[in-house]
């Protein structure tokens, strides 16, 4: 099993390009199931989760042609409507095939998904919405089984803001009979990206990016050529990396408008960020100030950057309170940071972080995708050598992260065994 060895204390400098967003690419790839013909998607990142959904879609009969970051997909010959446990167990986003399959094929059998163990992310909201659209849905032997001759438009209220639920039902509604209204819909940029792709296919969607999305069903969709947006979480990770190392980094091919909540917090710490439409220049300050952070659904502070900003706060001056409201089990990185000398105490949904002068290298273990990123950041800013195990988590969501950090001057390498 691969590990990463990181020698901290290097000031990061240079330029880094941001890859396509994993959380946008996954639903966009699933949307190909709605169409008979060749779709062309650009800026697809090279990640473990992308490989997983490719295998899943191929098992359903989707044909693919890849060249660099461009992926052509044809779902003209769906051969089965079952997503097996073996393919779904490692990635929760696999549930995104449920809505498109029911909408186009009239049936789906999808295993209950797996993925990072960061707390409950139940699919009951997806199931309830499909039932309200006229689908017959049952849970049997660990599978969601759904059938509908044709889905019908409905007014659907999500009890909780759900990104995959909004995406799944928005895709399903494109081919439903009548109009579907999604209330308390998630507002993330990835949902807007998906809506733009679906509109390019001929879907009629209004309101994406707000908490009310209206979808008027159509008889059929057609192929589209579209691009995946830049990964705002990867961009945010590199912003924080510059801060924790006192570095000077230009981040290109990104969208700063997607990171308003993070940029506001970084400004309060003393980190300088100058943004253009598609790039950011970030300079770390000598004396970081502590800030309080509370994760919230977009446009609030992203839960996917909570662990990373906690790494920054471990070496900031003062006391910070980081409150997690999205996932209840997302502090698993704390014990590993404490091994590196961090002063962190968990009280309920909050972590109390008292900054220390320096972290120190230590053997640590990744527990999930974003935790692994936070431990790399902590190691980059620490004295001495850190060995990070279970790095397969990082490969799910960051494209060649060690190569990107090395190009900025980090002493980081991947080793086998």
Number of C-alpha atoms within 10 A of each C-alpha: 9 12 18 17 20 26 19 24 20 17 20 27 20 14 17 18 15 25 24 25 23 28 23 23 27 24 25 27 24 27 25 30 29 28 20 18 19 21 21 20 22 19 18 25 25 19 16 20 25 20 12 20 23 20 14 21 23 17 18 20 17 20 18 16 11 13 8 10 14 16 17 18 26 22 24 16 13 19 12 14 20 20 24 17 15 10 20 22 16 17 19 18 21 28 23 26 30 29 32 27 27 27 27 25 18 17 24 25 23 25 24 22 24 17 17 15 14 18 11 10 16 13 16 10 21 21 23 15 23 29 19 15 23 17 23 15 18 14 14 11 9 11 18 21 22 22 21 20 14 18 26 22 24 21 13 21 16 17 10 13 20 21 17 23 24 27 26 24 25 27 30 30 32 33 27 25 17 15 19 24 21 23 18 18 27 28 22 23 21 28 24 19 21 26 25 18 22 25 17 16 22 18 24 18 21 15 16 25 19 15 15 17 22 20 27 18 24 16 11 15 21 17 21 19 13 20 21 24 25 28 25 26 23 24 26 23 22 25 29 27 31 28 30 31 26 23 23 23 24 21 23 21 18 26 20 23 14 20 19 13 17 21 22 13 17 24 13 15 21 17 25 20 19 12 18 12 11 13 19 22 18 25 25 25 18 14 14 22 21 24 22 16 22 17 20 17 17 18 16 15 21 22 21 21 21 22 26 27 27 31 29 26 31 29 26 24 17 15 18 22 21 21 21 23 14 21 17 13 12 23 20 15 23 23 15 19 26 17 15 23 18 25 19 21 15 15 10 9 16 17 19 19 26 19 23 16 11 17 25 20 24 21 13 22 19 23 22 21 22 28 28 25 28 26 26 30 27 32 31 29 29 26 18 15 19 24 21 22 20 17 20 17 21 22 17 23 24 27 19 14 17 19 14 18 22 13 15 21 15 21 18 23 15 15 12 7 7
